[in-house]
Every structure is written in structure tokens, then in C-alpha cells.
Amino acid sequence: MEATASATEKGQLSIHTDNIFPIIKKFLYSDHEIFLRELVSNAVDATQKLKKLAGFGEFNGELGELKVTVKLDEEAKTITISDRGIGMTADEIKKYINQIAFSGAAEFVEKYKEKEDTRGNIIGNFGLGFYSSFMVAREVEIITKSFQEGAEAVRWTCDGSTEFSIEPAQKEDRGTDIILHVAEDSEEFLQKYRLSGILEKYGKFLPVEIEFDEKIINNPSPIWTRQPSELKDEDYIAFYKELHPMSEDPLFWIHLNVDYPFNLTGVLYFPKLKNDFSIKKEKIQLYSRQVFITDEVKDVVPDFLQLLHGVIDSPDIPLNVSRSYLQSDSNVKKINGYITRKVADKLSEIFRNDREGFEKKFDDIGLFVKYGMISDDKFGEKAKEFCLVKNLEGKHFTFEEYTEKVKENQTDKAGTVVWLYASDAQKQDTYIQSAQKRGYDVLIFDSVIDPHFINGIEYKIEKTSIKRVDADTLDKLIEKEIKLESVLSKDDEERAKKLFEETLGGAPKLTVTVEAMPTDEMPVVITIPEFIRRMNDMAATSGQKSMFGDMPMMLNVAINANHPVTQKILNAAASEGSEPSDAAEAKALIRHAYNLALLSQGMLTGSDLTAFVQQAISRL
Ligand SMILES: Nc1ncnc2c1ncn2[C@@H]1O[C@H](COP(=O)(O)OP(=O)(O)OP(=O)(O)O)[C@@H](O)[C@H]1O
């Protein structure tokens, strides 16, 4: 075959079905707009190829201005995409446009028959890029002239049937014009704002200048394509603002750059997260050689890292295949692992080099680090070194540091180190103060992720258990070998227990115990078992009902045997009659002490609280 088309030549496209275009149209229905991404990418590729050839010395002509132009002619109802790239000879058109694409199409037709769910993902996979133009055009013309010396211009047309024609054409300059004669049902694409929207979405960072409506619409050398050494903080922040104009400055960022065993560049930013767990994901954009692909990075980026913002660019991610394939793709898995490692390394680096700065940022990145620790084992392994906990004095500790700090005073008789924490320092103040009186330290875990975090890490820290200060009496939270002696006889303890059970009987479910506590602690302490409360907390923050959601709240009521009030109750009961049921004064004291205990747990509410206040007033 000759390299040029000397006369008009008609041909039949080699494909086993009469017309693939209705199929293309139907199956790519939701994504029609990507025709422009495909055609502009082809134009950019052709331009880049020419630049490369010039670099190799295989093209010695003038490169000149290399921009790609998109033109809209509303009257003629055409969209034209022009480049000054390598162009095509007649033979190349036959090879690249007629055959390859159509054999791809045949394969596509075969495959799609079985799988409906792959729609929208087909195009690039089967080399149908160029043919996506038929989703919006009733006829497509290619007028092209190869960069090669002496090449002649060619015109190819096809109206969406399996017939094409190819003939000599007039074209001064090298390069390609793709002219789309827009079909009636696609006239939405003849609107300027629609086209500029699509270009903005997919082409914002294409590597060659793209002109539309007499303006350059893109930034051809975005930050991720440049060397970290030539970039300043301001550059990173400016780029962040370009991506997320309304956001606060990011905390810090990671510049990704690998070329083996896969290609990947990008910049990931740590946004200010605070406690907002409802933060919108989809803030990382995925590019392939600077062409925007998607902001759904679910399969490429581990779940917890989707809280980050930024850009990932990799030609090695199979972008146009079905989801299940993507998940099992080994490159995707490697990329996933690489990103996780990079992020952990960066955090660990900041932690080591700037502990103070790291601590300041921890309120923001804590959510993210904790989320990572409980959802990704590999990250968790590394994060153990730099994940921080904060105590009520506002001091930060690594796990190891904290255990070191409290182990002397807070190791129980089984040798387990007990970390005490509060989830609300205000509400749990009584308990906190009691713990502090014993020289115990109390951590603060008050973010939405903390219930999950505590549950997730507890078993990962050796010989440690984590308990909320009000989960039990202090003696039971940290059981020691030597216990305080009870001043009450066994009989008196039994009497006190009975009196309480009788007085407080009914809902909620109560378990009454008598314990020897210091006299300066509360006469009655109410606690909710750690396990039950934790399950309820976790259910509440994840917005679901836990399997314990319907469980009646269980309360432990511990009577302080050593408190003078307990003695007073017993005395009152003794003087009032032999039957405990006679003891009106004793019962009033019990209710009062119980209400005070509820009050300090923040559990005295509603009509009970009102009655309690009324009663207190009447005593004034
Ligand atoms: N503007 C252009 N200039 C030069 N050659 C082009 C141009 N557009 C398309 N081609 C040629 O036609 C071929 C087929 O294009 P098509 O878009 O169908 O597939 P592709 O670009 O190879 O792959 P993809 O599926 O990723 O788009 C290209 O590989 C290229 O050789």
C-alpha cells in the first residue's frame, strides 16, 4: 500500500457487526462528555511525540507554537480539535484508525455482550478513544498531515456506519484537525460553557497548552510534575488553593515520586480535619499523564488515606477497566502499599525532627492517624511509634512513654498496666478527682474516633488495659494486692447492701456492692461497666445500632463502707426498727446519696433532677 492516498478510496471497516456506533452510544451513555477528553488527549499525545522526536534529533523542523486548540462553531454545529503534532500519513490512518480501533471494537462487542456492568469503562481499554467521538457526532472528519518530509495531507471521513472514505486534502501545516459534526441529540455540546466545563474538568493540568475561546485553559506544568528541590512551601500551598479554593491551608504535604516498580507522582496534602468525621472524601484526584481520570480513588488509596487531599498521577493504574479487576491488580496493590508507607514515613519524620510541631498538629492529624491505626495493620505497625495520647494536663505521650510514666502506680496485681481516661473532663470530674487523689494519671479521649481507637489498639499494646475513670470503682479499675480495710463488720455490710437494694429496687438494673474506699471519696459511686459503655459509644458514633443497643443500661452501685454517711444510714435504720422496710430516715439518706452519685455521673436528668432540686430547696 502506498503512503499517500492518491485518489478517493472507499473501504469497508473490518468488523463483524454492521454498525458498532449505536453500541458505543448506548453503552457509554452516562459518560458522553469524555469524547473531548479522549480527543484532546490524543492531540496532546501527538504533540508530545513530536517533541520527543525533536529531542532525539529525528525531527529537525521548527517546532513552533505547539498548543492544542479546541474550536466551537455553533452555526456549522462543529467542534474542531487541532494540534500541531506528528500528524498521520494515509497508511497510518489505515493502521491506527481503521484497523486497530475496529478490531478493538469487535473485541468490545464480544465482551460487552456478557457483562453489562463494564459500560463506561470500555473505551480506553479497547483502544476506542478516537471512536468515542461518535457518541456525539453524526460524522467525523480527520484532516491530517504527517510531520515527515514530503508528507501529503489526507482527509478521512466516516459517518458512523462501517464505511469510511479517505482522500488527498489541502493542509499547509503539519498536525491534525479532528472535526466533529455534532449529532442532533448531542447539541448540548455546542454550548460554550458546556465545553469549557469539560475541558476544565479533564484538561486543567494537561502538559501541552490547550486553547479554547481564545484562552489557555490549563496549567501545563503542575507542581507534581516538578522536582521537590525546585519548589518552595508557597508553591505547594498555592497549588493546594488551586485545587481547593475554599479550604484552609493544609498542615503539611508529601510529594510522591516513584518510577520503579511502577510509575507514580503526586502530592498529598494533610488537611485540617479537626473532629469532623463527616468530612467528604473524594478529595484526591487521579490523573494519568496529567489527564484527569476520576476523583473516586477508593481502590487505589487505602480507606483512611482518603481523608487526604491532592493529586496522584500514574500511567500504571489500569484506569479503564472494571472495578473488580482494579482491586486485584497487582500494580494497584503495590501503589496502595507505597502510599501508605510514604505517609507513615512522612509522619514519623516530622515526629522525629519536630516533636513540638507534631504535637501541635496532632489535634488535626490525630483523627487520621488513629483511623489509620485501626484500619490498616501495616500503617498501625509504624504509627505505634508516633501515635500520641494526651493526658488531662495537655501533655502528649507515645504509647511507650505513657506506659513508662504510669506503670509504677497503675499496674494491677495481675501485672497489667491500666490506662485511665476520661471522655468528658467536665462530666467525669468527680471520678477524675478521685483518681488524681490516688496519684493516678488520666488521659483524655474525646474525639469521635476514640471509642473505636481504644477498642482497636488495646490488644496491640502489651499487658495494658484501657478503662474510663467511671467504669468501676478505683479499687476495681486497678486492683492492687493491698486493699483498704473495711471499717464495717460483715453483718453491717450485708445490712447496708440489703437496705440499698430495697430502696433502689426496680429499673435501671442495679448491682449493689459494698467496698472499702478512702473516706474522702464519695459515699456512693455509680459506674457503668467499660464493656457495655464502649459498645454503646461505638454504636453511637458509627451511626448504627449496636448489638447492645437495646441492652438495658447496667449500673453498678458501690457503697463506700468507710464513708461516715454509710455508718449514718446504718445507725438510722437500726434506731428506726428491726425491719429494714421501716427505715424511712435511712431510705431518705440512701436516695439522697444515690442521687448525688447519679448527679456526679451526669445521669440525674429530667423529672428526677427537678425533684432532687426541689427537695434540696425545701431543706434550705
Ligand atoms: N491527533 C492525532 N494525531 C496523531 N495521531 C493520532 C491522533 N489521534 C489519534 N491518533 C492515532 O490513532 C491511534 C488510535 O487512537 P485512539 O484514541 O483510538 O487510541 P489510543 O490513543 O491509542 O489509545 P486510548 O485508548 O488510550 O485512547 C493513536 O494511537 C494514534 O496513533
The ligand as an ORCA input file, in Angstrom:
! r2SCAN-3c Opt
* xyz 0 1
  N      -4.434     13.839     16.872
  C      -3.741     12.769     16.488
  N      -2.535     12.903     15.885
  C      -1.830     11.825     15.504
  N      -2.238     10.555     15.651
  C      -3.446     10.340     16.225
  C      -4.248     11.426     16.674
  N      -5.380     10.906     17.181
  C      -5.272      9.561     17.106
  N      -4.106      9.217     16.514
  C      -3.605      7.862     16.248
  O      -4.684      6.979     16.293
  C      -4.448      5.962     17.255
  C      -5.729      5.488     17.881
  O      -6.278      6.470     18.725
  P      -7.257      6.063     19.871
  O      -7.623      7.272     20.651
  O      -8.391      5.322     19.292
  O      -6.433      5.076     20.740
  P      -5.129      5.366     21.614
  O      -4.933      6.827     21.789
  O      -4.012      4.587     21.019
  O      -5.492      4.698     22.964
  P      -6.532      5.213     24.031
  O      -7.495      4.118     24.092
  O      -5.718      5.379     25.252
  O      -7.130      6.491     23.562
  C      -3.474      6.589     18.226
  O      -2.712      5.625     18.884
  C      -2.627      7.445     17.289
  O      -1.617      6.675     16.679
*
